[in-house]
Amino acid sequence: MSVGQGTVVEHRLDAEGVDPLLLAGVNDAHIQEVTGLFDVRFVLRGDHVILSGELAAVESAVPLVQHLIELSRLRVPFDTNDIARFGEGLAAGGVVHPESDVEVALPGSRKVIRPKSEGQRLYLKSVMEFDVVIGIGPAGTGKTYLAVAAALDALYKRRVRRIVLARPAVEAGENLGFLPGDMQEKVDPYLRPLYDALEDMMPTDRMQKALNDSTIEIAPLAYMRGRTLSDAFVILDEAQNSTTAQMKMFLTRLGLNSKVVITGDKTQIDLPRREDSGLLQIEGILRGIAGIEFVYLDDTDVVRHRLVKDIIRAYASADSKGDT
């Protein structure tokens, strides 16, 4: 119900059953975020949230605050960066429902991985349903992180016997002889993001054991040649930097009872010639094949620092104007 004098209104929302700390945030960080986004006053009083301010601002804030209330009732965690993303999703006509139909609960880490945008929800759902999924989108949209989470889920549930994570080492042309150290030390810098994702989801001792016994294998794309990957969840990360020949080689490694996820960002191709990217070419070659799904994410799905979204948009604008 809204009561107003002129264009200044007060709107009350039912907040019965919410987790007040989750809704308000530590030191009222979530309240301050909503206040800053919409220039409204946000008061949590008993079983109600009271929003007040200019009519247009309050009307814009109400759907977002209602969504936060629903999340808080269900004890679904979110942070300040999520709030702006929820707001953009609602403005665009869609946001992940708090009772999302896809999530990954990882034993041992007490962590539940949930999509944080509608694009991420569709991506994770596709990874769970299709044998080959190609996830294309800018940095920070969770392509690799969600794929690794789904792979661990499949491994823990014994749907596969191993996980294989691959990346092209494109900057050195996969000719790594000039780098110091043995072969593993040469390629590790290129594979570090995959280790980071695993470390965030697994206890250190369990991760190390899985790496030691090759239950989880992390390797450069070039190491895939000549292999057949059966009973495996295989992820090719940074696929925009694979060549046409490498992409064909990788896709034909698929064995019985295996699943493949390919992730890439078409705006970050580091190959000498952009048109040589295997990721660009499979968009036309593989589209329409049953069992293969393409999922596209965009800047509204970015889950890194809020400035990453603005940076992506600035570069896209510059590219469209020919400034880069």
MOMONOR-V172060 format. One record per pair of residues at least 4 apart in sequence whose C-alpha atoms are under 7 Angstrom apart, sorted by the first residue. I is the first residue (numbers start at 1). J is the second residue. D is the distance in Angstrom with one decimal. If there is no record, write none. Layout:
i	j	d
I	J	D
I	J	D
This chain:
i	j	d
1	11	5.6
1	12	5.9
2	9	6.2
2	10	5.3
2	11	4.5
2	12	7.0
3	9	5.5
3	10	5.4
3	11	6.9
4	8	5.4
4	9	4.0
4	10	6.3
5	9	6.6
7	54	5.5
7	55	5.2
8	53	5.2
8	54	4.5
8	55	5.6
9	52	5.5
9	53	5.6
9	54	6.2
9	55	5.6
10	50	6.7
10	51	5.6
10	52	4.2
10	53	6.8
11	50	5.7
11	51	5.1
11	52	6.2
12	48	6.3
12	49	5.7
12	50	4.6
12	51	6.4
13	48	5.5
13	49	5.1
13	50	6.4
14	47	6.2
14	48	4.8
14	49	6.6
15	47	4.8
15	48	4.7
15	49	6.2
15	69	6.2
16	47	4.6
16	48	6.9
17	73	5.6
18	69	6.5
18	72	5.0
18	73	4.2
19	23	6.2
19	72	5.3
19	73	6.1
19	75	6.7
20	24	5.9
21	25	5.4
21	26	6.7
22	72	5.9
22	77	6.8
23	30	6.8
23	68	6.5
23	69	6.6
23	72	5.6
24	28	4.8
24	29	6.5
24	30	5.1
24	31	5.4
25	29	4.9
25	30	4.8
28	32	6.2
29	33	6.2
29	80	6.9
30	34	6.4
30	80	5.7
31	35	6.1
31	42	6.2
32	36	6.0
33	37	6.1
33	80	6.5
34	38	6.2
35	39	5.1
35	40	5.0
35	41	5.9
35	42	6.4
38	57	5.6
38	61	6.2
39	57	6.6
40	51	6.5
40	52	5.7
40	53	4.9
40	57	6.5
40	58	6.4
41	51	5.5
41	52	5.1
41	53	6.3
42	49	7.0
42	50	5.9
42	51	4.9
42	52	6.9
43	49	5.7
43	50	5.1
43	51	6.6
44	48	6.1
44	49	4.6
44	50	6.4
45	49	6.1
51	58	6.5
52	58	6.4
53	57	6.6
53	58	6.0
54	58	6.2
55	59	6.1
56	60	6.2
57	61	6.2
58	62	6.1
61	65	6.2
62	66	6.0
63	67	6.2
64	68	6.3
64	86	6.8
64	87	5.7
65	69	6.2
66	70	6.3
67	71	6.3
68	72	6.1
69	73	6.2
70	74	6.4
70	98	6.9
71	75	6.1
71	76	5.1
71	98	5.6
72	76	6.0
78	82	6.0
79	83	6.8
81	85	6.8
81	306	6.2
82	86	6.0
83	87	6.2
84	88	6.3
85	89	6.1
85	300	6.6
86	90	6.2
86	95	6.2
87	91	6.2
88	92	6.2
89	93	6.3
89	94	5.1
89	95	4.8
90	94	5.1
90	95	5.5
94	118	6.7
95	117	6.0
95	118	5.4
96	100	6.5
96	116	6.7
96	117	5.3
96	118	4.9
102	121	6.8
102	124	6.9
102	125	6.1
103	112	6.8
103	113	5.6
103	114	4.7
104	112	5.5
104	113	4.9
104	114	6.6
104	149	6.7
104	150	6.8
104	153	6.5
105	111	6.0
105	112	4.3
105	113	6.3
106	110	6.3
106	111	5.6
106	112	6.2
106	153	6.6
108	202	7.0
108	203	6.8
109	201	6.2
109	202	5.8
109	203	6.3
115	120	5.1
115	121	5.1
116	120	6.4
117	121	6.3
117	301	5.6
118	122	6.3
119	123	6.2
119	297	5.6
119	301	6.2
120	124	6.1
120	301	6.6
121	125	6.0
122	126	6.1
123	127	6.2
123	295	5.9
124	128	6.4
124	146	6.5
125	129	6.3
126	130	5.7
126	133	6.8
127	133	6.0
130	291	5.5
130	292	6.4
130	293	6.7
131	259	4.7
131	260	6.2
131	291	5.8
131	292	6.5
132	259	6.0
132	260	4.7
132	261	5.8
132	291	6.4
132	292	4.7
132	293	6.4
133	260	6.4
133	261	4.8
133	262	6.2
133	292	5.8
133	293	4.8
133	294	5.9
134	261	5.9
134	262	4.7
134	263	5.8
134	293	6.3
134	294	4.8
134	295	6.2
135	143	6.4
135	262	6.1
135	263	4.7
135	264	6.5
135	294	6.1
135	295	4.9
135	296	6.0
136	263	5.8
136	264	5.1
136	265	5.7
136	295	6.3
136	296	4.9
136	297	6.2
137	141	6.8
137	264	6.5
137	265	5.1
137	296	5.8
137	297	4.6
137	298	5.5
138	265	5.2
138	298	6.2
138	299	6.8
139	265	6.9
140	302	4.9
140	303	5.6
140	304	5.4
141	297	6.8
141	301	5.1
141	302	4.2
141	303	5.8
142	146	5.8
142	303	6.8
143	147	6.3
143	263	6.2
144	148	6.1
144	237	6.7
144	263	6.7
145	149	6.3
145	197	5.9
146	150	6.2
147	151	6.1
147	261	6.9
148	152	6.2
148	197	7.0
149	153	6.2
150	154	6.2
151	155	6.2
151	163	6.6
151	233	5.8
152	156	6.0
153	157	6.2
154	158	6.1
154	159	5.1
154	160	6.0
155	159	6.0
155	160	5.3
155	161	6.2
155	162	6.5
160	231	4.8
160	232	5.1
160	233	6.5
161	215	6.9
161	231	5.5
161	232	5.9
162	215	4.6
162	216	5.7
162	231	6.8
162	232	5.0
162	233	6.5
163	215	6.3
163	216	4.7
163	217	6.2
163	232	5.5
163	233	4.9
163	234	5.9
164	216	5.9
164	217	4.8
164	218	6.0
164	232	6.9
164	233	6.2
164	234	4.7
164	235	6.3
165	217	6.1
165	218	4.7
165	219	6.4
165	234	5.9
165	235	4.9
165	236	6.2
166	218	5.9
166	219	5.1
166	220	5.3
166	221	5.2
166	235	6.1
166	236	4.9
166	237	6.2
167	191	6.6
167	219	6.9
167	220	5.0
167	221	5.2
167	236	5.8
167	237	5.1
167	238	6.1
168	220	5.5
168	221	4.9
168	241	6.3
168	242	6.0
169	173	6.4
169	174	5.2
169	190	5.9
169	220	6.3
170	174	5.9
170	241	6.2
170	271	6.9
172	176	5.8
176	186	6.3
179	186	5.8
180	186	6.6
181	185	5.4
181	186	6.1
182	186	6.2
183	187	6.4
184	188	5.9
187	191	6.6
187	220	6.9
188	192	5.9
191	195	6.8
192	196	6.2
193	197	6.4
194	198	6.4
195	199	6.1
196	200	6.3
197	201	6.6
198	202	5.9
199	203	7.0
199	204	6.5
202	206	6.6
202	207	5.9
203	207	6.2
204	208	6.1
205	209	6.2
206	210	6.2
207	211	6.2
208	212	6.0
209	213	6.2
210	214	5.9
210	215	4.9
210	216	5.4
211	215	6.2
211	216	5.1
211	217	6.1
219	223	6.4
224	250	6.6
225	249	6.5
227	253	6.0
228	253	4.8
228	254	6.3
228	255	5.6
229	253	5.7
229	254	5.5
229	255	4.9
230	254	6.8
230	255	4.2
230	256	4.9
230	257	6.0
230	258	5.5
231	256	6.2
231	257	4.8
231	258	5.0
232	257	7.0
232	258	4.7
232	259	6.5
233	258	5.7
233	259	4.9
233	260	6.1
234	259	6.1
234	260	4.8
234	261	6.3
235	260	5.8
235	261	4.8
235	262	5.8
236	261	6.3
236	262	4.7
236	263	6.3
237	262	6.1
237	263	5.0
237	264	6.4
238	263	5.9
238	264	4.7
238	265	6.9
239	262	6.4
239	263	5.8
239	264	4.8
239	279	5.8
240	264	5.2
240	265	6.1
240	266	6.0
240	269	5.5
240	277	5.6
240	278	6.5
240	279	5.0
241	269	5.6
241	270	6.0
241	271	5.9
241	277	6.0
242	246	5.8
242	247	6.1
242	277	5.8
242	278	5.4
243	247	6.1
243	276	5.6
243	277	4.9
243	278	4.7
244	248	6.3
244	276	6.2
244	277	6.1
244	278	4.0
245	249	6.1
246	250	6.0
247	251	6.2
247	278	5.3
248	252	6.2
249	253	6.6
254	258	6.4
269	274	6.3
277	281	6.7
278	282	6.3
279	283	6.8
281	285	6.4
282	286	5.3
283	287	5.9
297	301	6.2
299	309	5.5
299	312	6.9
302	309	6.2
304	308	6.4
307	311	6.1
308	312	6.1
309	313	6.3
310	314	6.1
311	315	6.2
312	316	6.2
313	317	6.1
314	318	6.2
315	319	6.0
316	320	6.2
317	321	6.4
318	322	6.1
318	323	5.0
318	324	6.1
319	323	5.9
319	324	5.6
